[in-house]
């Protein structure tokens, strides 16, 4: 599932390709992904306008027009963006196609037809209405400690709770915990201030490194677990075999030697 680094890569891709071009036409081959609008409503909000800037909050991408409307995209399990100037390059799994006046085409591709397409007049109102916590990369250390105070459950579940911290999913929560040397099942209330500070630092380091690697696991730093996160995979730190467990119904990979459960 695309997480914060993937969506940040899509945001930068959209910045580099699809801004400052008048929207000529919209097609919605997968209208069931629409939330709070219709194909006609989406066209009315965006047609004839230009995307002037982008914003990301957690796993949501916002493309803002000159008239202050905001296209909202959530990428579900397998979503991605594709921009092309070739008229014949229609993707069979496109859930949204935006044709620009210069002949270019931006497609939101969702092979499993999971995700969200919406439009909003206020990013802040959208974030509030969807009960999203602060963006994972926008949280300073003091706010991080405040968010953890009084919380129950495991460290992994807390990292993945979008109403507390927006942007972290199953894959990057594993890497963050690995870098912080904290077991996925470790109770959040058992972490002292030093543990939480280490977790905060690991969150920023991991997400920034993943963005720099364009969210490609093979391009991540050599000390990252993600490229080895599979059956028979070995810890890049100590060489022990990685283990897989279930935490609150989600899979979790970890190193039993580097991440003791205490």
C-alpha positions, 0 to 999 in steps of 0.5 A: 500500500502506498504510504507517506514516502510513495505519496510524496514521490507522487506529489513531486512527480505531479509538480514536475509534470502536471502544473500550470496546464488548463484542464480540458476534460475529465473521465472517471472510469471508476466512479465508485472511487469518488467520495462526496462528488460525482463525475459531473461534480468533479468536472464542474470543479476542475474543468477549465482550471489549472493545478497551481500547487500540491500538498500532502498530508499523510497518505493523501495528495491534494492538487490545488487549482487557481480557484482554490479547489483541491483535487484529493487522491488517496492511493489505496492498495496499488494506486499511482500516477502516470503523465504522458503526452502520447494520445494513445497511452490510455491505461486500462486500469485508470480510475481517473483521466485528466486531459490538459489543453496541451494534449497531455494526459494525467492518469490516476491508476488503481488496478484493484479499484481501491482508493479515493477521488474527491474534491474539497474547498479546504484542505484543513476541513478535509483533514479534520473531517477525516479525523487525520492526525498530524503529518508524520514529518511535521511532528516535532519531538515535544508534540510526539511525546504528547501524542504518546502520553496515555496511549495504550496498545503496541508501538506498531499499532500506534505508529499506524493509527492515522488519527494519531499520526498520518502517513505511516503504514504497515511497511514503514512502521516495521522499518521505523521500529527496526531502526529504533530497536523496538519490538513491534509488540512492545507496549507503548506505555512501557517506552520511556522518554528516551525510547520515544525520542529514538522512535521519533528520530527513526521516523523522520530518518526512515521516511526521509530516506525512503523519499530520497530513494523514490520509495524503491526498496532496492535503493534504500540504505544498506542498513535498512530491513525492508529489502530483506523483509521476506521469508529467509531474510537476514537482519542487515545489522546482525545477520539473524533471520528475520521473523514475522508475527501478527500485531493487531491483525497486521503482519510485522517483520522484525529482528529477534536479536536487535528488537527484544520484546521487553 
